[in-house]
């Protein structure tokens, strides 16, 4: 897909593109705010808490992007491509990587939080491990529909050729 095709699709769907642009700006501001809060933190707990929020927001952005790209390729572009299928595999591998990195991050946080804040450690674990779970669940519940619609697009494309 060329840049010209992308611009034409964007021109056909201005409401969707404005929504995605606004969502991107909001998430960028939130991530920059998390980084700024990490820089100005005064304790190991504050730093760890903002690091957990940063990880959560990056994961949310990543899984949202996969969801929107799959939706764009399947419903807006309406043309079968190998990227449609590869994104399903990328999604599955990404979930495993997310929880692997979350485990490493929680070990890091566990070693850097002061002893007076140890009672707040479960809330950090909840933030790290279940931060993007809503988007992961949404995407996995919609994956069968995406696969069905993608295969339908593939069959239609093969019939027209």
N, C-alpha and C positions, 0 to 999 in steps of 0.2 A: 504494500500500500504506500503510495507516494504522499508527499506533503500536500500536493494539490488535492488529492482525494480526501485527505483528512480535513482540509480547510472547507471543502465543499460539504462534507458531512456535518461539520460544525456550523456552517451557515444554514443548513437545513434544520438543525436542532438547537436554536439559540438558548432556549430555556434550560436544556440539559447541560450545555456547555457553561452557562452562567452559574448554575448550581455547582458543577464540579470545580469551577474556578474559585467560587466563594468558599467551598469546603476546603480546597487546597490552601487558600490564604489563611483560613481559621486554623487549620492544623499546623501550618508553618509558624504562625504566631504562638501557638501553644508550645510547640517544640522549642522555639527560641526562648520562650519564657522559662521552660524547664532548665535549659542550659544556663540561663542567667541566674536562676535561683540556685543552681549547683555552684556557680562561681561565688555567690555571696553568702553561702551557708556558713554558719558559725560553729556547727558541731558535726560530728561524724554521722549522727542520726539524720540531721537535716540534709546533709549531702546524700546519704543513702536513700532517703525518702524521695528526693528530687531525681535521683538516678533511676529509681523504680518507676516514677511517673514518666520519665523520659523514655524508658524502655517500653512502657505500656503504650504511650502515644505513638512511638515509632511502629510498634506492632499493629496498632489500629490503622495507621496510615497504609502500611504495607498490605494488610488483608483487605482494606477498603479499595485500594488500587487494583488488586487482583479481581475483586468483585466487579468493579466498574469496567475494567478491561474485558472481562468475560462477557458482561452485559453489552458492551459496545460492539464487540466482534459478533455476537450472536443476534442481537436485536436491532441495533442501529445500522451497522455495516451490512448485515444480512447476506454475508458471503462466507462460505466455508473456507477456513484456512487451517494449516497445521498448528498455528498458534492457539487456536481454540482448544484443541486436544491437549497440547503441551501445558497449557495453563492449569488443567486439572491435575496433572502430575506435579507441577510446581507447587500447587496448593497443598497436596498431600505431604510432600517433602518439607515444605515450609512449616507445617504444623509441628512435625517432629523436631525440626531445628529450633523453632521457637521455644519449645519446652526444654530442650537441651541447653540452650543459652540461658533460659530462665533459671535453670538449676545452677549453672555456673555463676550467674549474677547473684542469686540468693546466697551462695557460699561466700562470695565477695562481701555482700552486705552483712552477713552474719559475723564476719571477722572484723568489720570496721565500725560496727555500732557499739557505743559505749555501754558499760554494764548497767547504768541507770535507766537505759532505754530498752532493755531486753524484753520488758513486758509488751512493748509495741511491735516486736518482731513479727508476730502472726499477721498483723495488718499489712506489713511490707510483703510478706509471703503471698497474701491474698492479692495484692496489687500486681506482683510479678507474675504469678501463675495464672490468674484469671482476668487480667486486664483486657485482652483482646478476644476473650472467649465468646462474646456476643457476635462479633463479626465472623469468627471462625464457625460458629454454629449456623449463622445465617447463610454463609457461603456453602457449607456442607448440606444444609437442607435444600438449597436451590441447585446444587450440582446435578442431581438426576434430571431436573428440568432443563438445565443448560445442555447436558449431554444429549438428551432426547431432541431438543430443538437444533443442536449442532448437527446431529446425524440426519435430521430431516433436511437441513440446508445442504448437506453433502449429497444426499440423494437427489434433491431438486437440481443441484448444480450439475451432477452427472447426467441427468435426464436432458438438460438443456444443451449439453455439449454434444 
